Amino acid sequence: MTDGKDVLRNAYFFRNLEDAVVDAVAAQCHEAAYARGEVIFREGEQGDRLFIVLSGEVEVWKHYRGADANLLATYGTGRFFGEMALVDELPRSATSVATADSRLLYLRRDDFVELVRRYPPLATSVMRSLSAIVRESNDSFVADLYHRNQELEQAYRRLEHAQRELLEHERLSNLGKMSNMILHDIRNPVAVLKGYSQMLLAAAADPERVRDYAARIATEAERLGHLSGELLDYARGEVRLDMSVVAPSRILADVRRYVEEQIRGTSIELTVNIEDDQPLVVDFQRMVRALLNLLDNARKACGDGGEITVTVCRAEGTIEFAVEDTGEGMSDEVARRVFEPFFSRSARGGTGLGMLIVRNIVEAHGGTLFVASREGHGTKVTIRLPTTVGG
């Protein structure tokens, strides 16, 4: 034990003790040998002894060999580990492994307690040493915490910068998409307006043709107004309601007039069933726009032939507007994306904002929107609104 006594005398636990006390401690110590890779104690085991490295090297690990394993410390000759087992009876908080062939001294807790009874200065020395360990550990923790906070602040600044760049890119991307949609959709009604205005001038002497062309010009102008309203709603990011008491038949009269003009010259049949015409409180223009969007989608889905049915009824304490068509329907993938801004699979034009605007209008009214579709069998979209008036 000669080399063991030398190690004990130079260790911080016993450095200021008299030789007699160190000799007494050395007499209670035992020596053990561990091969490289051998576990000395495991995390969670009951601790009952202090270890001192005589030769070799020992590592202390948290969650040893786990996915989140963390090396806490490496100890060489003269270093102590497992010292908390002398003062508490808690399980080991880490795993200790010999990383080289090692010789260790160990002191059992029961023997240590007996030594403290015999040599009170030993308790003071151990308390001072443990206090120094705690202070050192605390300083290390604070320094590490400060370093991590600095890293987090830098990472947060980088994230903010990246987020700003992403939002700017998305804004420009959406602006480009919106510009393309606007140019595409405005070009067609503008061309029609130009054509009918020229025809109107040429037919000035024919009152019947003048009335027909003027009606068509009014329809296209209304279409432009409808388009601009959609784009404004999207740009604002909110729906501002102008509520009034109105009967469903009045809403559908405006909708029907516009849609019948659109399906003229096709084999599409439009049927309107008003099963309940009790008035309700809504934004008249917004509801017209929502239904026009649904009917425009139905018209495009039907192509040159098919059936579109609009039904108004009471259902489960709500007023229900249902638009159903016998058109091409939607796949599950398309149905999942119908509310995405600028998403459109129609080859017949559109902003790709129609369904999003419908949902926003319905939700602004406190209602709900349901979409049911089968590819090749048509689509049914149902709006349910609270019956504020006449309920």
N, C-alpha and C positions, 0 to 999 in steps of 0.2 A: 504493500500500500504506500510505499515511499513516494512514487510519482503521483498517486492519488492525493496524498497530503499536500504536495506542492501545488497541484491544481486547485485544491480547496482553498489554500492560503491566498492564492492570487484571484480567486473568484469574487465578484462583487457582493455575493451573499455573506461571505465570511471574512472579507478583507481587513476589517478593523477589529476583529476578535482576537483575544489572547490565544496563544498556542495551545493551551490546555483545552480550550473549547473546541478549537479546530481538530485537535487530536481525538476528542470525544465524538465529534461528528464523523470523522474518518473511520472510527471504530465501528460505527453503525452502518456504514456504507457497504454495498456489495458490488462485485464486478460482474459484468455480463458481456458476452461477445455476440455481435450480429454480422451476418454476411451481407454483402452488397445486395440491395434490393429487398432485404427482409424488413417486414413491418414491425416496428417496436411497439406501437399502440395505435388503435384505430379510433376514428371519430365516433363518438357515442358510447364508447366503453367507459366503465367506471374508473376514474383516476385515483391512484393511491400511492404514487411515488414521484419523486423528482429525479431527473436524469442529468448526468454531467458527462461531457464527451472527454474521454482520455486520449483517444486517437481516432482518426477516420473523419467521416463527415455525415451529417444527418440533415434531412430536409423535412419541413413541416408543411402539410398540404391541407387546404380546405376542399371538401368534396373530392377526395383523392380518386383519380381515374374516372371521374364523372365528366359529363359533357361540359360542365362549368367549373372544372378543377382549377384551383388557384394556389400557386406557390406562395406561402406566407413568409418563410424564412429558411436560411441555410446556416447550420451551426458547425463550427470546427472545434479543435482542441480547446478545452477550458470553458466552453460555453454551457450554460444551463438550458434546459427546456422541460416543459411539463411541471413548472414550479407551482402553478395554481392548485395542483392536487394536494399540496401541503396545507392549504388554508381553507379549502372548501371540499365538499363531497359531491360535486356535480360531475356529469359525464364529460369526457374529453371533447373539446370543441374542434379538434383537428386530428389529422393522422400524421404520424411520424415514421419516416422510412430511412434506413441506412443507405446512403448512395455510394458507400465504399465499405470495405471490411472495417468494422469499428469496434472499439472497446469503450464500454460505458460504465460509470458508477451510478448506482441508484440508491436513494434513501427513502424508506417507507414512511408514510404519514404517521403511523403509530410510534415509530422510533423517533421521529422528529418532535412529536408532541411531548414525549418523555424527556427529550433533550432540552426543550424549552422550559419544562418544569425545573430541571436541574440547573440550567444556565439561562436566567432571564435576559441577559444582554443579547442572547441569540435571537430572541423574539424581536427586540428593537432593531437589530441588524437586518433581519428578514423583512420587517415592515418598511424600513427605509429603502431597501433594494426593490421591493414590490412597488413602492411609491414611485421610485425612479423609472421602473419599467412602464408603469401606467402613464407617467408624464411623457416619457419618450414616445410611447404608442400614441398618446393624444396629440403630441406635436406632429408626429408623422401623419396621423389621420387628418388633422387640420390642414397641413401642407398639401396632402393629396386631394382633400376636398377643394381647396383653393385652386389647385391646378385643374381639377375636373371642371370647376365652375368656369374657369377661364376658357377651357376647351369648349364647354357648352355655349358660352357667350359667342365665341367665334363661329361655332357651328350654326347657332341661331341666326347670326348676321348673314352667313352664307346662305342659309335657308330662306331668309327674308329676301335676299337679293335674287335668288333663283325663283322664288315665288313671284316677285315683281316682274321678272323677265317672262315667266310663264304666262302670267295674266296679260301682259302686254302682247305677247305672241298670240294668245287666245283672242284678245280683243281685235287685233289686226286680222286674224284669221276669220273671225265672225263678221268683221266689217267687210272683208273681201267676199265672203259668201253672201252676205246681205246685198252687197252691191251687184253681184252677179244675178241674184234672184230679182232684184228690183229692175235691172236693165232688161232681163228676159221677160218678166211679166208685164212691165209697162209698155214694152215695144209692141206687143200684140194689140192691146186695146187702142194705143195711139195710132197704129196703122189702120185699124178699123175706123176710128173716128175720122182720120184723114180721108179715107176712101169714101165713107158715107157723106162727108161734107162736100166732096167734089161731085158726088152723084146728086146731092141735094141741089147744088147750084145748077147742074145740068137739067134737073127735072122741075125747075121753079114753076113751070106752067102746069104741072100735073099735081093738084092738091092731094090726091090719094097717095101718090108716091112720096110726096113731101112729108106727109104724116108718118108714113112707114119708116122713111129714113130718119126722121127726127126721133121717132121712138127708139130706133136702134142706136142712135147717137146717145140718147139719154141712158139707155141700158149700159153702154160701154163706159159712159161717164160715171155711172153708179158703180160699175165694176172697179174703176180706178179709185173711187172714194173708198170702197170696201178694202182694196189692197193697201191704200195708204193708212187706213185705220189699223189694220193688222200690224203693219210695220211700226206705227207709233206705239201701239200697245206693247210690242216686244221691246222697243227702245226704252220706254219708260220703266219696264220691269214690274209694273203694277196695273191693276184694272180699277179705274175710278168710276163708280156707279152713280147713275142719275135715276133714282128709283121713282116709279109711278105705278098706279093701279091700272092693269091692262088685262084684257081677256086673251086667252091663247089664240082664238080665231083671228084677232087683229094681227098678232105676230105672224101667224101663218099666211095671212093674206099678202103681206109684204114679201114674205119668203117665196110664196108660190108664184107671184107675178114675175119675180126675177128668174126663178128656176125654169118656168115654162118658156121663157124667152131663150134660155140656154139650151134646152132640149128640143127646140123647134128644128125640124128637119131630121130628127133621129127617130128610132123606134122605141125610145124609152117611154114607159108609161109611169106617170106620177099619180099616186093616190094619197089623199089626205083624209084621215079619220079623226074627227074631234068628238071623243066620247064624253068629255067633260069640259065645259067652257066657262067654268066659274073663274072670276078674276083673281089675279094674284099680284103681288108686289115684286116687280122686277125692273131692271134697266131695259127699256124697250129696244133701243138700238143695239145694245150688246147681245140680247137674246136673238134678235134677228141675225146678227153677224155670226153667232155661234151656230145657229141652224143652217145658215147659208154655207158655212164651212163644211158642215156634215153632208149637206146635200150636194155640194160641189164635189166632195170626195166620192160620194155615191155615184154621181153622174160620170165621173172619170172611170170608176171601176166598172160601170156597165158598158162603156164604149158606145157603140151605136145602137144597142138594143138591150132591154132588160126592164125590170120593174123596181121602182122606188116607192116605198110606203112610209108615210109619216103618220104617227099615231099619238094622240094626246089623251091621257086617262089619269084617273086617281089610282094610286097604288101605295098601300101601307102608310097612309098619312102624308103622302107626297104627291105632287103633280109631276107626271112623267111624260117627257117628250122622247119618242123613239123614232129613229131613222134607220130603216132596213132596206137593203138592196139585194139583188140577185146577181151581183157582179162577180168579179174574179176572186174576191176574198183575199185573205192575207195568210202567209206562213206564220208559224210561231215566232220566228226571228223578226219578221217585219212588224208583227203585232207588239213585240216587246219594245220596239224603237219608235212607235208612232208619236210619242211625245217629245222626242229629241228635236232641238232646234235645227232647222234647215235639212232635216231628213225627209226625203221624198223619193219614192220609187216610180212615181207617175211620169210617163213620157208626154203627158198632156199639159205640163206646166204646173206651177205652184211655188209658193215661197218656202214650203217645208215648215211653216209656222202654224198652219191651220189648226191641227189638233192640240198643239200647245196653247194656242189662244182660246180654243173652246174650253179646255180644262181650267185655265185661269179664270175665265168668265164664270163658269159653273161654280168653282170653289169660292169666288168672290161673293156669290149669291148664297153661300152656305150649303150648296148642293153637292151631289156626287155624280161621277161619270163612269159608265161601264161600257167596255168594248168586247164584243163577241164576234169572232170571225173564223171561217173555215175556208182554206184555200180551195178555190173552184166552186164554192157554194154561197158566197156572199158574206156580207158584214151587217151587224146590227149594233148601233151605238145608242145608248140610253142615257138621257139626262133626267135626274131626279132632283126636284127643288122643293123646299119647304112650302107648305100652303099657308102663307102668312095671312092671306085674305080669303074669305069664303071657305075656310077649312072646317 
